[in-house]
Amino acid sequence: MVDPTTGTYTSNLPTPTGIASDPALAAHGVNQSKELAEHISKLDPPVDVIYSSPFYRCLQTLKPTVEKLNTDRSGDKKLRVHVENGVGEFYGLARFDHPSPATLDVLHKHFPDGLAEAYMPVIRPSVNGESLTSLHDRIAYALYHVIQKLDQDPAGPKTLLICTHAASMICIGRALTGKMPEDPSEEDFKCFTCSLSKFTRRNIPEAPVEKQHIWTLDEPENIPFVDWRGKGVKGGWDCEVNGDCSFLEKGEERGWYDISPLFCLFSSMLRCFSHAHTTFLNTLLPTSLLHKV
């Protein structure tokens, strides 16, 4: 919970990283993450790239999936999670600093050999929070650069899995499809705990890629423009699966449909939830994407 007058975050339970707003999964969430792993292991084409929010519950949700996907892999062939702050949690604008997620050094201790060590995040949210417009633009910017990087990967990855949070998941759906409702509170992309959404690419932009300004830590609130509204990031994507929970024993639980309440500082419910939403993009470099937390 957060005290909106002081900006002090507190938790009734100890957290693995020592950050009050960074809880671990509940026991039910751990069970769901195992069900998710079983489902993801059967996807075709198989997941070959994984990105995640830096918050503990997202990485914990992915842990069984990473272990299962790496069963027959060894050495540098093993999949490791790219920790990307650009798809991290949403905090509303505030006069105080919101908590930052744990550093990679801390996360490596909790998920040894599970994280990509050399990866540098594309963008980091401002510690003073964001407006809803900035949230959408931050997500679009992060996706633009992640997808561009994978488009240029000589290994030719086909399926990207992203683990994130409800508000960020809704914005991911909008940025990929280019469909931004006039009313941000409109129900469009479904988010249940441990749900899975699938996006398939419409078109692959021809090289060379357009020149763009790069985000810097010196001006964290200044998010470079990505022309995604009405067309979608990097050629646009179609949502083929929207918040699927058919693989979970108890189905849909704790759904988010409206991101506008999350804008309130005292609406800390998201941080009490057991986990994240997953999305996968198929044919990244030709076709798709996944996302769930």
Phi, psi and omega in degrees: 000157180233136174274110185293346180274334182242341183079014181273124178264138178227158178223141179285341181236149176295146179249150183303324183267354182081004179260123188301328183267017185233064185285163173273171177291149169286168180303320179296323178295322178297317178297318178297322181296328177288323177294321178298317181300318179299319181292313182296327182295345182257004182290149178221121001291154184290156176295130177233000175215139181228131175235155181206153166301152181281357182283144190307315185296331177289313180294325178292322177298322183282339188308309179297326179294314180299316180297319181290317180292335182267006182307317183253018178248156178213159176057225182284000177275347181292143176282137176230150185278129174272114183277111186241109179297336181296340176249024182279189185297156178254126172239136179291164179301141182210163177272359181234172179275130173281159179295141173268153178292168179297153177285165178299325179300318179290316182295326178298329179291329181273332182230064183299135178065014182251350185244147177287117188286324187273356186285136176246129181303148180288321184204153177235132179297151177295140179292344178270009177087182186220157168277169177297323178296316180295323178300311179301316183290325177296316179296315181298319180296315179299313180298318180306311185283327176296312181294321178299317179298318181286329175299329183267359181286120181297342179287344177062054179300147184249328185227121179255131177251129180236133177246125186211203185244168188303305182300318179293325179295317178300317180292327176299314179301317181290318181292323181288317183276339183082006184264098179253111181293151177299323177258110182302340181276000180298139179282119178224298182258127187276139179224109173243161178298129179064025176280163183229130177242150181233133178235134180243137187289140178275306184221151175253117181302143179284145175286155000280157180286153182291147179286141183214148175293149182253136178293143178227155178294339180294329180227072187297333181279347182270095183266117180305147185289132171236122185279079186254335184294128180087347182226328182093155181290135172050056176096347178085153183223151175252137178275112181264332179226126186242099176064047182290134176229016185297339182271356180266135183305320183259009174064216185287130177217146174050059182280143172249133177237333188239119182274349184298323179296336181291347182287338181285135182298325184272003176272082185261017185302323184302323183284355178260351182288160185282328173199201191257183181241145185244144181224144174226140182256123180264137179061056179309304186259019157202327189211336187210175182204146180238149174206133180197138173201000000 
